[in-house]
Amino acid sequence: MPLLELSFSILSALRNTLKSQLKRGLFRSFSLTSSNPNTKHSHSIRSMSETTSSNTPSNHTPTSVDEAPISSQPESGPPRSKKVLLLVAALVLVGLIAGVGFYFHTSQNNYNETVAYTILENNDNPQDYEDFLAKYPDSPHAPEVKKRLQQVEIMLQRWATISLSDQVSDFVRFKEQFNCPHYVHLSDLKIDSLDFIHAQRLGTEAAFQSYLDTHPDGRYASEASIAQGTLRDLEITPEEREQVVSVIQNFFEGFEARDETVICSNITATMNHFLHQSNITKAAVVETINQMYNEHIQDCQFIVNRDIQVTRQSGSPTAASFTVKFTVDQHIQRDDEGKTFGSYQCTAQVTPQLLISSLTMEEISRQ
């Protein structure tokens, strides 16, 4: 832009100089014609010469006046013409400079506009669109930029509405409606997080596998793999479950029969908990069971229901204890008035050696 302004300034100055020089040359020519005393004299001599020539025979010898006519034009023509040519050449040069400057100015503007338009590609900042329209309102891209600005504003409003949603479907629909790379990426992150939370809530090996199938490179893929491996280690095989259930059933068979051998063969030397007692030995367990019977109880039977749930506690798969949750129904035959039925919610801990280390029984109902 400074080059263009300088070129126009030089061009204007040279044009004014040329006008001044032309006016000065015309004025000088007029002055010389009017003030030269030889001009009138030359006309008189030319007139006399013509008269004499008409009266003189053809063999008349020309005089010195005839041989040397006096010129009325000054001999300064060539230098002035040279100045004019130089001025014209300068004007042409300045014109070329101005043209080049204008070309570069226009090219720079076009380049800046192209750069500004390129910045808008995959852009989600409304301010950049507004800046483009303010700076290039007549750009051929202006209608398109206005339309894209409206779409960006709608997209941002929609994102503000769903950003805290816990529904995966909201972000799936957002991705289908808008193709902005930045917000598509944010949607993928939200979907990733929500799917992992869902897998954690279910807490099953299949749930974590489903997450890994959907998000093999997800942010929580490592955690899901670890959780899945932990669940796999804690998984109870059919054989293990059968063995644990057998221990529970054998213990209650000894309980109902008050068989010390069966009772003691299925518990640890010291139980952490038995009913409402802690750190109780085998002998104390047998004594507690015997105290629950009196002379009026003719028979007692425990039925372990089929709702047994066996889980493995965390630890080495080969040395982990089992947690067993189940219900037991107690049927009592007696010869007096009293309790004849009781239902209990039970929780037992079974060691890797298949011995009961803890047993609690909470009464649910009675008759």
N, C-alpha and C positions, 0 to 999 in steps of 0.2 A: 504493500500500500504506500509507504514512503517513496519508493521508486516511481510509482505512477504519479504522485503529486509533484515530485521534482521534475519529471518529464514535462508535465503540463505547464509548470512555471517557466521552464526554459523555453518551451514553445511559444508561450505568450510574450516573453521578453524579446525573442528573436523576431516575432511578427511585428511588434511595435517598432523595433529597430529598423526593420525593412521598410515599413511605412515612412518612418522619419527620413531614411536615406533616399527613398524615391521622391518625397516632397522636396527635399533639399536639392536633389539633382535637377528637378524641373524648374525650381526657383532660380538656380544658378544659370541655367540655359537661357531663361527669360531675361535675366539681368544682363548677361553678356550681349544679347541681341539688341537690347535697348540702349545700352551705354557705350557701345563701340563706335567711335567717330569715323572709323574707316568704312562703316557700313554704307552711310549716305554717299561718301566719296566714291566708293566702289560702284554704286549704282550710276553716278554721274559719268564716271569714266566709261562704264559699260555702255551707257547711252551714247556718249560721244564716239566711242569706238564703233558702235553699230552705224552711226551716221556717216562717219568717215569711210567706213567700209562700203557703204552703198554708193559713195561718190568717188571712190578710188578704183582705178582699173584693177583687173584681176591679177596683174603682175606686181601689185603693191606689196612691199615687204612689211611684215607685221612689226609694230613697235614693241618696245620693251613692256609697255602696258599690256599689249595683247598677249604677250608671251607669259606674263605672270599675273593672272587674275588673283584678286584679294579674296580670301575665304572668310565667310561670316561665322563659321562654327569654331568653337574652341577645340583645342587638341587634347581635351581631358576625357574623351569618350571611353577609350579602352580601359583605363583604371576603374571607372565607375561601373562598367559592365562586369568587370572581374569581381567587384565587391558584391554586386547583385547575385552573381553565380554562387559566390561563397555563402551568401545568406540563404539562398534557395537550397543549397546542399545541406546547410546546417538545419534548415527546417525539415528537410526530408529525414535527416538523421534523427532529429528529435522525435519526429513522427514515428519512426521505427521503434525508438526507445519507448515511447508512450504505448505503442501497440504491444510490444513485448511485455511491458509492465502490466497492461490491462489483461493480457493473456494469463500471465502468472497470477494476477490477483483473482481472476475468475477460476483458474485451475485450483488455487488454494481454497477458495470457498467451496468448490465442488468436492475437494478432498475432505475438508472438515465435515461437510454434510454426510459424506459416505461413511466416515469414521463414526460420527454420532449415530447414524442409522444402524451400523454394524453392532454398536454397543447394545442396542435394544434386542438383539437376538437372544432368546431364552431369558430375557430380563424380567424380574418380578418387582422392580422398584418403580412405582408410579411417577416419582419425581423425575426420573430420567426421560420418561415419555413426555412429561409436561415441559421439561427443558428443551427437548427437540422441537416441539410444536411452537414454543415461544421464540426460538432462534431461527427456525426455518418454516414459517407459517405457509409459505407458497411452495414448499417442496412437493414434488410429485408423490412422495411417500406420506405426506401429511394425512390423507384420508385413512390409509391403512394404519398409521400410528394411532390415530384417534380411536379406531375400532379396537385395536389391541389394548389400548389404555383402559377402555371400558371392560374388556374381558379380564384384565389383571385386577381391576377393582372388584369385580364380581367374585373372582377366585379368592381374593383375600378376605372378603366378607364371609364366604362359605367356610374357609379354613378357620376363621375365628369362631364359627358356630360349632364345628365338630372337633376342634383340637383337644378337648378334654373328654371326648366320648370314649366309652369302653366297649363300643360295638365295632367289630372288624368290618362289618358291612358298610359303615359310614365312610371309611377310608377307601374301601374298594370302589364305591360309587364315585368318590372324589377323583380317583385316578382315572376312571373311565370318562369323566366329564372334562378334566383339565390335563394338559400334557406338559406343564411346566416342570422341567427336570428337578429343580430344587424341591418343590412341594411334592412331587412324586416320590422323591427319596425320603422326605419326612413321613409320608404316608406308609412307605414300606417299613420304616423304623417302628411306627406305631403298631402296625399289623404284627410285626415280629414280637414286640413286647406283649401285646394282648394274647397272642397264641401261646407264648411261654407261660404267662400267668394262668391261662386255662389249663395247660398241662400240669402245672404245679397244683392247681386246685383238685384235679382228678387224682394226681399222685400215683399213677399206674405206669408200668413199663410201656404199655401200648400208647398211652397219652404222650409220653416223651418221644416215642418213636414217630408218632404222627407229626409232632413239632419238627423233628429232624428231617422227615421226608419233605415237609413244606419249606423249611428254612435250613438247607444243608450248610449254608455259610452264614447263618444268623448270628446275631450278637450273643445269643445264649446257647449256641450249639454245644460249647464245651460243658456248660453247666448241665444241659439236658443229657449229654452223654454220661457225665458222672452220676447224675441222679438215676439214669436208666441202669447203669452198672451196679449202683448200690441196691436198687430194687431187685435186680437179677440175683445179686448175692444173698439178698434177704428172702428170696422166693423159697417157698416150702415145697419140697417134692412130695408126691403122694405117699411114698414110703415113710418119710419123716412125719407127715401128718398122722398116718396110721399108728406109728409108734407113740407119738405124744398122746393121742386119744386113748390108746390102750393103757398108758400110765394113769391117766385121770380115772378111767373106768375101774381099773384094779384098785386104786386107792379107795374109792367110794364103796366098792364091794367089801373091802376090809373094814371100812367105817361102819357100814350097816350091820356087819357080822361081829364087830368088835374083835377082829382077828389081828392081834398084835404083829404077827409075822408078816401078813400082807401089808398092813399099815406101814411098818418100819422099812419094808423092802422097797417102798416107793417114795420115801422122803429122805432129805439130807440129814446128816447127823444133827445139825442145828438149823432149824427153819428160821428164816428172817421174820416171817409173819405166819401165824396160824390163828384164824378167826380174828380176835381182837388182842392177841398177845404177840410180843416181839421176842426174837432171839430165844426160841423155845426148843428144847431138846426133844429127842424121840420119846423119852420116858414121859415128859410133860405132855406131849401130844396124846399119847395113849391114855394118860390119866384124865385129860380134859374130855376125851371122847367117852370114857367110861362114866364120867360124872353126868353126862347128858342123858343117861338111861336110869330108870328106877324100876321098882317092882311092878308098877302098873303098866309098863310098856311091854307088850307081848312080842311085838315084831316091829322092825323099822326097815324100810326099803328106800334106797336112793336111785333115782333114774336120771342119768345124764342125758339131756336132750340133744337133738341133732343140730343145734345151732352153734356148734363149736367153731370158733375162729382161732386159727393158729397163725401167729406171725413170728418172725425171727427178729430178735433185737440186733442192733448194729454191732458190728465186731467182725472178727474173722468168721467166714462162712463155716469153717470146720470146728469152731469153738464158740459159737454164739448160742445164747440161751433162747428159750421160746416163751412167748407170752400167749396164754390161753384164756379166752373169754367164752363163757358158756352159762347156761342155766341148769339148775338141778331141782327136781321135784322130790319132796320127802313125803312118804306115806307111812303113817304110824297106826298101829293097832294097839289098843289099850283096854283095860278093864274098868276104867273110871272116866270121869269127865275131864276133858283137856284137849290139847292140840292133837289133831289127826292128820293135818296136811300143812305143808309149807313149801313155798316156791322161793328160790334164792338166785340172785345174780352173783356169779362167781368169777374171780380172776385168779389165775395161778401162774407162777413162774416155774419153768421146767429147765433144768440145767442140760448142757450138752450130753451129760451122762444119763439123761432121761430120769432124773430124780426131781421131785417137787420141792422147791426151796421156799415157796411162799403160797399161801392160800387164804383168800378172804371170801366171806359169804355174807351178802346183804339180803335180808328178807324182803321179798317183793309182795307176797301175799300169804295169808294163813287161814286156817279153818279149825 
